[in-house]
Amino acid sequence: MSKLFEPAQLKQLDLQNRVVMAPMTRARTSQPGNIPNPMMATYYQQRATAGLIISEATQISDESQGYSFTPGVYTDEHVAGWKTVTQAAKQRGAAMFCQLWHVGRVSHPSFQNGEQPIAPSALKPVETQVWIADENGNGNMVDCVEPRAMSQADIDRVVSDFAYAAKRAIEAGFDGVEIHGGNGYLIDQFLRTNSNHRTDHYGGTRQNRMRFLLEVVDAVSDAIGADKVGVRLAPFITFKDMNCPDIVPTILQASKELQARDIAYLHLSEADWDDAPVIPESFRLELREYFTNTIIVAGSYTQDRADEILEKGYADLVAFGRPFVANPDLVSRLKHQQPLQQLDGATLFGGDERGYTDYPEYG
Ligand SMILES: Cc1cc2nc3c(=O)[nH]c(=O)nc-3n(C[C@H](O)[C@H](O)[C@H](O)COP(=O)(O)O)c2cc1C
């Protein structure tokens, strides 16, 4: 039998298999306040035969938002909403982590009380847009604007917002949190030379560019324990104006720091839609050498690719994104080699249960 269906250990957690549901924004919270709701609980419960579910990216504060209707995890209402979700997932055996998110410059003044979004440097991301909807759910893609460079006070505030949100996530019943350090959002913006032109100790050298990431990891670990912390990084992705020639060595160096902190896992975001570069074997070997705790991979995985990477030992768990949208019973379909349904791209973001909780199980 494929290793994918074997149980696994993630620090103190027992996972029922090695299939992970990748974090996926679906923009279906209740308004006002971006509150998780019973429809979301149904959606996650339907997919909770996975070993681990990573929630959709979730705001840590008002200012960390960049898209309409994405959830938060910092108010009492958020915590109450998420409790229903985490309980529903647990009933079917899945562990669940909350992906903590600050978008940085991938935002818009309409989420910032009319002010500029914040980022490491005042550099507008080219060809980068966010989705903004009115209260009826009718939305448009809108260009990002030039952000304001963060002061030390901004940095300190965001670090403590991450720690606060992590505590609230645990209170909401999550087994841990995943710090979103990839896909062109705030932490990634610090890591890369193209978006970080700072001249203080957060910019320039690799050690400086990873400082913000490590401050967040340390603050979150102090708040909830490093054994409940995962980090997502995207070494080969270049979308959202994130083409940085030094990102791969930066991430390899960061992986040693993360291992030293003994976090639960490192999660590689390997593909975004069609931006799915082939990852050299040398990178996987080097990463495995530096990071010996759990590695999760995500990006266009199939059963065959999953088996291969698990067999080689380059990863311990494999995350599936798009296949989980249209196949709530993905684990069973993979196990029994049943055909997969295709997702409907028109119902991914916002809307109701259509294209969300109405995808049928096999047969
Ligand atoms: C609808 C959708 C929403 C996504 N939202 C997030 C997100 O909130 N956080 C994140 O880290 N990645 C997000 N991703 C990326 C996925 O986690 C995953 O890395 C990507 O879809 C590649 O995996 P796949 O080929 O199995 O779909 C999203 C992907 C999709 C399709």
The ligand as a Tripos MOL2 file, in Angstrom:
@<TRIPOS>MOLECULE
LIG
   31    33     1     0     0
SMALL
NO_CHARGES

@<TRIPOS>ATOM
      1 C1         -8.5340   28.4350   -4.5190 C.3       1 LIG1
      2 C2         -7.1390   28.4460   -3.9650 C.ar      1 LIG1
      3 C3         -6.8560   29.2030   -2.8530 C.ar      1 LIG1
      4 C4         -5.5720   29.1860   -2.2800 C.ar      1 LIG1
      5 N1         -5.3490   29.8800   -1.1260 N.ar      1 LIG1
      6 C5         -4.1760   29.7240   -0.4650 C.ar      1 LIG1
      7 C6         -4.0150   30.2390    0.8470 C.ar      1 LIG1
      8 O1         -4.9390   30.8090    1.4520 O.2       1 LIG1
      9 N2         -2.7960   30.0730    1.4340 N.ar      1 LIG1
     10 C7         -1.7580   29.4330    0.8150 C.ar      1 LIG1
     11 O2         -0.6750   29.3200    1.3910 O.2       1 LIG1
     12 N3         -1.9160   28.8920   -0.4210 N.ar      1 LIG1
     13 C8         -3.0950   29.0040   -1.0520 C.ar      1 LIG1
     14 N4         -3.2790   28.3760   -2.2610 N.ar      1 LIG1
     15 C9         -2.2200   27.5010   -2.7940 C.3       1 LIG1
     16 C10        -2.4520   26.0320   -2.3550 C.3       1 LIG1
     17 O3         -2.2440   25.8900   -0.9570 O.3       1 LIG1
     18 C11        -1.5150   25.0520   -3.0830 C.3       1 LIG1
     19 O4         -0.1900   25.3220   -2.7430 O.3       1 LIG1
     20 C12        -1.6780   25.1420   -4.5960 C.3       1 LIG1
     21 O5         -3.0410   25.0920   -4.9560 O.3       1 LIG1
     22 C13        -0.9080   24.0390   -5.2980 C.3       1 LIG1
     23 O6         -1.3980   22.7750   -4.9370 O.3       1 LIG1
     24 P1         -2.3760   21.9320   -5.9480 P.3       1 LIG1
     25 O7         -1.6450   21.8590   -7.2450 O.co2     1 LIG1
     26 O8         -2.5540   20.6240   -5.2690 O.co2     1 LIG1
     27 O9         -3.6310   22.7270   -6.0740 O.co2     1 LIG1
     28 C14        -4.5430   28.4190   -2.8740 C.ar      1 LIG1
     29 C15        -4.8310   27.6720   -4.0090 C.ar      1 LIG1
     30 C16        -6.0980   27.6610   -4.5360 C.ar      1 LIG1
     31 C17        -6.3900   26.7940   -5.7210 C.3       1 LIG1
@<TRIPOS>BOND
     1     1     2 1
     2     2     3 ar
     3     2    30 ar
     4     3     4 ar
     5     4     5 ar
     6     4    28 ar
     7     5     6 ar
     8     6     7 ar
     9     6    13 1
    10     7     8 2
    11     7     9 ar
    12     9    10 ar
    13    10    11 2
    14    10    12 ar
    15    12    13 ar
    16    13    14 ar
    17    14    15 1
    18    14    28 ar
    19    15    16 1
    20    16    17 1
    21    16    18 1
    22    18    19 1
    23    18    20 1
    24    20    21 1
    25    20    22 1
    26    22    23 1
    27    23    24 1
    28    24    25 2
    29    24    26 1
    30    24    27 1
    31    28    29 ar
    32    29    30 ar
    33    30    31 1
@<TRIPOS>SUBSTRUCTURE
     1 LIG1         1 GROUP 0 **** ****
